[in-house]
Amino acid sequence: MPKVTDIKSLSIESDYPSRVILLPNDPKTAIESALTMLQTAQPVSVQFPKLPKKLSGESNAYTGPATLNLNLGANESVKITPAYFIWSAWQGGFDYHYVNGIVEYRKGDSTIYLRDVSLYNWLKQDLWKSQFHMYGQNH
């Protein structure tokens, strides 16, 4: 896990259809808060079900969960999102299934799954919204 000093900045890629990037109102507190949640995370193995059929669907907007981006500098980053899979798709929509209490932690080409109920809920239930703002907005 990164340390406070490893993180140069963080942001949220929202779960809004336009996938807006949001910045923390208080960057230092946001970094400390994210790392506090990650400290209790436990690695787990996750088995996603095999899809019953090939997916075909289309969406003109992002429909997945919010993603926490940790910028580590030197083109290195960590992306954390609630773990999910798409079970079915249809014209204009997708059927998402979330793995309750589990987050996907991606750094480069590596992905691990962590049991982290507080971080999962913070992202999935949009509890981050009061702590972040869109670039250019007063906060």
MOJO-V962054 format. One record per residue. N is the residue number from 0. SS is DSSP state (~ for helix, > for strand, _ for the rest). D_FIRST is the distance of its C-alpha to the first C-alpha in whole Angstrom. Layout:
n=N ss=SS d_first=D_FIRST
n=N ss=SS d_first=D_FIRST
This chain:
n=0 ss=_ d_first=0
n=1 ss=_ d_first=4
n=2 ss=_ d_first=7
n=3 ss=~ d_first=10
n=4 ss=~ d_first=12
n=5 ss=~ d_first=10
n=6 ss=_ d_first=11
n=7 ss=_ d_first=14
n=8 ss=> d_first=15
n=9 ss=> d_first=15
n=10 ss=> d_first=17
n=11 ss=> d_first=18
n=12 ss=> d_first=20
n=13 ss=_ d_first=23
n=14 ss=_ d_first=24
n=15 ss=_ d_first=28
n=16 ss=_ d_first=30
n=17 ss=_ d_first=30
n=18 ss=_ d_first=26
n=19 ss=_ d_first=26
n=20 ss=> d_first=23
n=21 ss=> d_first=23
n=22 ss=> d_first=21
n=23 ss=> d_first=20
n=24 ss=_ d_first=23
n=25 ss=_ d_first=21
n=26 ss=~ d_first=18
n=27 ss=~ d_first=17
n=28 ss=~ d_first=17
n=29 ss=~ d_first=16
n=30 ss=~ d_first=13
n=31 ss=~ d_first=13
n=32 ss=~ d_first=14
n=33 ss=~ d_first=11
n=34 ss=~ d_first=8
n=35 ss=~ d_first=11
n=36 ss=~ d_first=11
n=37 ss=~ d_first=8
n=38 ss=~ d_first=8
n=39 ss=_ d_first=11
n=40 ss=_ d_first=10
n=41 ss=> d_first=11
n=42 ss=> d_first=11
n=43 ss=> d_first=15
n=44 ss=_ d_first=18
n=45 ss=_ d_first=19
n=46 ss=_ d_first=23
n=47 ss=_ d_first=24
n=48 ss=_ d_first=28
n=49 ss=_ d_first=30
n=50 ss=_ d_first=32
n=51 ss=_ d_first=35
n=52 ss=_ d_first=37
n=53 ss=_ d_first=36
n=54 ss=_ d_first=34
n=55 ss=_ d_first=36
n=56 ss=_ d_first=36
n=57 ss=> d_first=36
n=58 ss=_ d_first=34
n=59 ss=_ d_first=35
n=60 ss=_ d_first=32
n=61 ss=_ d_first=28
n=62 ss=_ d_first=28
n=63 ss=_ d_first=24
n=64 ss=_ d_first=22
n=65 ss=_ d_first=20
n=66 ss=> d_first=17
n=67 ss=> d_first=14
n=68 ss=> d_first=14
n=69 ss=> d_first=11
n=70 ss=> d_first=13
n=71 ss=> d_first=11
n=72 ss=> d_first=15
n=73 ss=_ d_first=17
n=74 ss=_ d_first=17
n=75 ss=> d_first=13
n=76 ss=> d_first=12
n=77 ss=> d_first=10
n=78 ss=> d_first=12
n=79 ss=> d_first=12
n=80 ss=> d_first=15
n=81 ss=> d_first=17
n=82 ss=> d_first=18
n=83 ss=> d_first=22
n=84 ss=> d_first=24
n=85 ss=> d_first=28
n=86 ss=> d_first=30
n=87 ss=> d_first=33
n=88 ss=> d_first=35
n=89 ss=> d_first=38
n=90 ss=> d_first=39
n=91 ss=_ d_first=37
n=92 ss=> d_first=35
n=93 ss=> d_first=32
n=94 ss=> d_first=31
n=95 ss=> d_first=28
n=96 ss=> d_first=26
n=97 ss=> d_first=23
n=98 ss=> d_first=21
n=99 ss=> d_first=21
n=100 ss=> d_first=18
n=101 ss=> d_first=16
n=102 ss=> d_first=14
n=103 ss=> d_first=13
n=104 ss=> d_first=10
n=105 ss=> d_first=11
n=106 ss=> d_first=10
n=107 ss=_ d_first=14
n=108 ss=_ d_first=16
n=109 ss=> d_first=13
n=110 ss=> d_first=13
n=111 ss=> d_first=11
n=112 ss=> d_first=13
n=113 ss=> d_first=11
n=114 ss=> d_first=14
n=115 ss=_ d_first=13
n=116 ss=~ d_first=17
n=117 ss=~ d_first=16
n=118 ss=~ d_first=14
n=119 ss=~ d_first=16
n=120 ss=~ d_first=19
n=121 ss=~ d_first=18
n=122 ss=~ d_first=18
n=123 ss=~ d_first=21
n=124 ss=_ d_first=23
n=125 ss=_ d_first=23
n=126 ss=_ d_first=22
n=127 ss=_ d_first=20
n=128 ss=~ d_first=24
n=129 ss=~ d_first=25
n=130 ss=~ d_first=22
n=131 ss=> d_first=23
n=132 ss=> d_first=26
n=133 ss=> d_first=27
n=134 ss=_ d_first=27
n=135 ss=_ d_first=31
n=136 ss=_ d_first=31
n=137 ss=_ d_first=32
n=138 ss=_ d_first=29
